[in-house]
């Protein structure tokens, strides 16, 4: 996936998807749940393409489910509120 090659591009991609979901009326809780599902998929099925993704995968893999959900929520906040 080309968007994974650069972490800033990945954050911009996520930012656009979060904005799109909010525009369609999805609330932050549902967006965070989707982010959790995406994070789990990426950690299990996609090889990290840069050092940031390696770090996120390592953190994800050592976290329990509750911590992973917190990480997913933080990613949503990072790409939306942190811009």
N, C-alpha and C positions, 0 to 999 in steps of 0.2 A: 504494500500500500504506500504510494508515493507520499501521502500526507504525513506518514510516520517518519520520513527521513529527517525532518527538521522539527524540533520541539515547538518552536514559535508558530510554525504552520499548523501543527497539531492543535495548539491552544486556540488559534484563530478558527480552525475548523470546528472545534467543540463550542466555541463562543457563538458561532453562527447557528449551530444546531440547537443550542439552548435558547437563543433568541427566537428561532423558528418555532420551537415547542411552546414557548411562552405566548407567542403571537397566536398560536392555534388554541390557546386556552389551557394548556397543561400547567398544573401547579408545581411548585418547587419540590414538593415531596415526591411526586411521580417522576419528575426529571431526575432527581437524585437516585431513585430506584432504578431507572434506566441506566444511569451512569454506573451504578453498582454492577448491573448485569453486563454492561460493556466492559467494565474493568475486569471482571471475572473472565470474560471471553478473551480479552487481550492477554491477560496474565497466563492463561492456559494454552492458547492456540496460536499466538502471534509472537514471533521473535522480536525483541526490542531492537530498534534501529539506531539508537543514540544513547548517550550516557544517562540522560534524564529518564528515559524509558526503562533502562536497566535498573536504575534506582527505584522507580515506582514498582517495577515487577518484584524486586527483592523485598520491598516493604510490604507489598500486597501478599506475597507468599508467606511471610512470617506473621501476618496479622490474622486475628480471628475474624469471624463474620461481622461482628459489631464494629471492629476497627476498620474493616474493609468498607463498610457502609459510611463510616466517618470520612475515610479517604475519598470516596466517591463524591460525597457532599462537598468536601473541600475543593475537589477539582472543579465542580460546578461553580462554586464561589470564586475560585481563582480565575476562571475564564469569563465569568459574567461580572461580578462585583469588582474584581481586581483590574479590570481594563481601564 
